[in-house]
């Protein structure tokens, strides 16, 4: 997982706000859901370093799960791997499709510097 990709994911998820909390309860820079906070044993999901470490580990799992297919890994990060598995593609949710597009747009921009 490259630095430009992580930066793009954080920009899309929280706009770099370490105190961000979503309506669904996702927390911190990488908007980790409570179950992932537990799985990765984060003591403070609002601690930027801890949040990024946990989010990176989870995202790496998604990349591995989907054979390096970035758009599917991003969709799984947003909607959950169960939904990607169910549809065998990016799920047909506007929020998820917009999210994948947004992260990829930021990623391209950050790659250029």
N, C-alpha and C positions, 0 to 999 in steps of 0.2 A: 504494500500500500504506500504510494508515494505521497510526499508532502503536499504537492498541488491538489491531489485527490482528497486528502484529509481536509485541507483548507476549504475546498469546494463543498464537501459534505457538511462541515461546521457552519459555513456561510448559509447554506440552504436550511439547515436544521434550526439554528438558533441566532443567526446573524451575529455571531461572536459574543453572545450574551451568556456568561457562565451561570447566571441565576434563572435562565429561562425555564418555564414549566408549561407544558402543553395542556390542552383541555383533557387529554387522555392520560395525563400523569407522567409524561416523559420529562426527564430532567437534565439540565446542564447543557454544555456546549454541543454535545452530540445527541442530545435528546434521548437518553436511555430510558427504556421502560422499566418499571419496578422489578419485573421478573429478571431482566438482564442485570440490573443493579445487584440483585441477590446472587445470580449465577456467577458473576464475576467478583463477588464479595467486595463491593465498593463500600468503604466506610462513609465517604462524603461525596455523593454524586455531583455536588456543586463545586468540588475542588477541580479546577481545570485539568491538572495533570492526570488525576485519577480518572476523571470522566473520559479524557481522550484515550488513555490506555485501555479502559474497558470498551469504549466504542470502537477502537481500532481492532481489538481482539474479536469483537462480535462481527465487524464488517469483514475481517479476514476470513472468518468462518463462512460468511455468505459468499464471498468470492470463491472459496474452495468448493463449497456446496454446488455452485453453478458453473464449475469448470472454467473460471476466469471470465465469464460473460458479465461484463461490468453492468450493463443495463438491468440484467436479472438480479444481480447482487444488490444494486441500489433499490430496485423494486421490493426485494425481500426486506431490506433494511427499513423501508418505509411501511409496507403493508403487512410484513411478516412472511416468512418462508412458506407457511402453510398455503397462503393465497397464491404465491407464485407456483407452488407445486400443483395446486388445484387447477389453475389455468394453463400451466406449462408455457407461460409467457408473462409479460408485464400484465398484471391484473387490469381489468377494464374500469378502473376508478380514476376519475379526473385528478384527484389529489395525488395519487401515485404517479400517474403519467406526467403531470406537471412537475412533480418532485424530481423524477429521473431526468427530464429535460433541463430543469434548472441546474441540477448538480453538474450535468455534462457541460452546460454552457459555462458555468464558473470554472470547471476543470480546464476547459480549453483556454480560457482567459488566463488562469494562473500558470498554466504550462508555458505560456508565452512570456510570462514575467510581468 
